[in-house]
Each structure stands twice: as C-alpha cells, then as structure tokens.
Amino acid sequence: MKKVAILAGGNSGEYEISLKTAQNIFNILDKNLFIPYFIHIKGLEWTYTDSNGKIYPIDKNDFSLTIDHKKTKFDVVFIAIHGTPGEDGKIQGYFDMLQIPYTGCDLFSSALTFNKYFCNLTVAHFGVPVSPSLHFYKNDIIDSKQIISVCELPCFVKPCNSGSSVGVTKVHNEKELQEAIKEAFRHDNQIMIERFIPGREVTCGMTRINGSIQKLAITEIISKNEFYDFESKYTDHLHDMKTPAEIGEECSNAIFDYSETIYHRLGCKGVVRMDYIVTPEGKPIFLEINTIPGQTSMSIIPHQIQFLGMDIKDLYTNLILEALS
C-alpha cells in the first residue's frame, strides 16, 4: 500500500481550518489502498505524532520519518495546507526538488493564483470579466482620491496573498479606507483594492478525472454577514449554501466555460474552486481561485460532491492516483 503524508497546519490565519481539512481527509481516505500519516507543519517544526501521543520530527533533508531506527519515506503527499506555505507554491517547490509527487497544483499555478491581483490580470487576458482594481506595496504612496476614482465606494481592500477572507475589509467611506489598508498590510506586504460589484456570490468546483477536466457544481453562498468573510465561512449559522445556484442556464454555462478555461490555461491540477459575483443582470464577474479549498464539514467542495452523488473517498483516491501518475 502507498504511504501518504497528509500535510496540515501552515503559517497563515487559516492554520486551524487546515487542521480540520487534513483530519477530514485522513478520516475519509481509503485505508485499503493507502497508509496515511498526519504530518503537522508550523514554521520550522515539522512533526508526526503516533497513536500514543509521542512526537517525532520530520527530516527535511529528504522528507522522511524515523521511528525506532526505521526510516519511512512517503510515496506521495496530500497537501491540505491553506495559505502559506501550502497554497502559494513554496511547499510545491520543496517537493519538486525532492522529486516526491503531491496532490494539487504545481509551483507556478499555486504562486500565480495565490496572488489575487496578478491572478486577476492573467485571467482577464483570457477574456474572463474581472472587477477594476489597484495594486500597492507596503511603502507605496497611496492616494485615496485615485482609489475612489478607479474603485469607487464601497470597495474591498484585500491582502494579495491570503485566503478565507483573512484581512479583507469592505469599505464604505474614505475614513474606513485608511483603516482597511492598515489591516490588509498586517497580513501581507502587498494589497489589492477592488471595486465592489453588487450581486450574488457563487463558486464553481473543478477537478480532473482520468485526464479530463470535469466541472463539479455551482453553489450560491448566502452570507448572514455583510459579505462572505472569515467568520461567516466557518460559522455554521452565518451562511447558507444552495446547490445548484439558481442563476439560469446561460449564466451557469458561462461560469463553467470560464472555469474550464482558467483551469486549463493556468495548468491547475486536483480540486480547485473559483469564486464569482453574478450581477443583477446575470453577468458573472471572476473574484479568485482557491487551489486548496476547504474540506471541513462546512466546506463547499464536500457539499458539491454530495449533491452530485459522488463518493468523496473515490475523489481523494483519484487525486492521489493523479499525483502518482
């Protein structure tokens, strides 16, 4: 049987969510095919904890585990780290150098899609509609009047490199703008300010099965907060999910077409999720890509898998076999 290292934790505000995602994957993984090892990463501490609670360090020189003088090497890595270093390409580069296969997107796809601003620039080049936005580094001179001229009010201020809406603020006036910029820079050294597009938030899951790109479903996210922020994402009573989203056939087909184009052109692998706003006129506007979407009980991808009548255990098996191939 193949030894699978399930990578959890990381160094971002999504640390706790990653642990839940990884535990869910660990529980569901087909134990008749795979031997899973839960590997915890936090900064430079990479460890494995056995059933008795004893902690063993991971040797980063070759990503191996030694227990009672017996060295274990892993056949494949299931990356379940949201945010850095799992979703931004860093861990992928490490495994590429060690020639260890892993699930999901490669270094380039991960790094590009993790930066919201540069991902949007690229996606727009493929003909996918995006919202007007501006990009700033930490020491840039930021002109509020320029921001309001391009992005209008209300607008969103976002760290370029973070997920789960960590550090994201919806701004209604110029005074709130300065505080939102400070908050975003607390999480990243570059930020994106984006025009608010009124409409309904939907998300589309995509994967690859037997070499072919396959759409999952389109889900509408109905947040009880002002927008689908970190709190509403991971608090059960603060959001509802409706699958399939009731947005009409034409809009649904456009989202599927855009998502397939993005998945293919950016070289995505594994399961990814692409978020959109659907305007009152029925036009989808691309928001962002999640290359390692959550797999908790409240997460969208498991919800879509259940709606389609697919077995999530089979999906995880397919992801590992794709990585090994």
Secondary structure by P-SEA (a helix, b strand, c coil): cbbbbbcccccccaaaaaaaaaaaaaaacccccccccbbbbccccccccccccbbbbbcccccccccccbbbbbccccccccccccccaaaaaaaaaaccccccccaaaaaaaacaaaaaaaaaaacccccccccccccccccaaaaaacccccbbbbcccccccccbbbbccaaaaaaaaaaaaacccbbbbbcccbbbbbbbbbbbcccbbbbcbbbbbbccccccccccccccccccccccccccaaaaaaaaaaaaaaaaaaccccbbbbbbbbcccbbbbbccccccccccccccaaaaaaaacccaaaaaaaaaaaaac
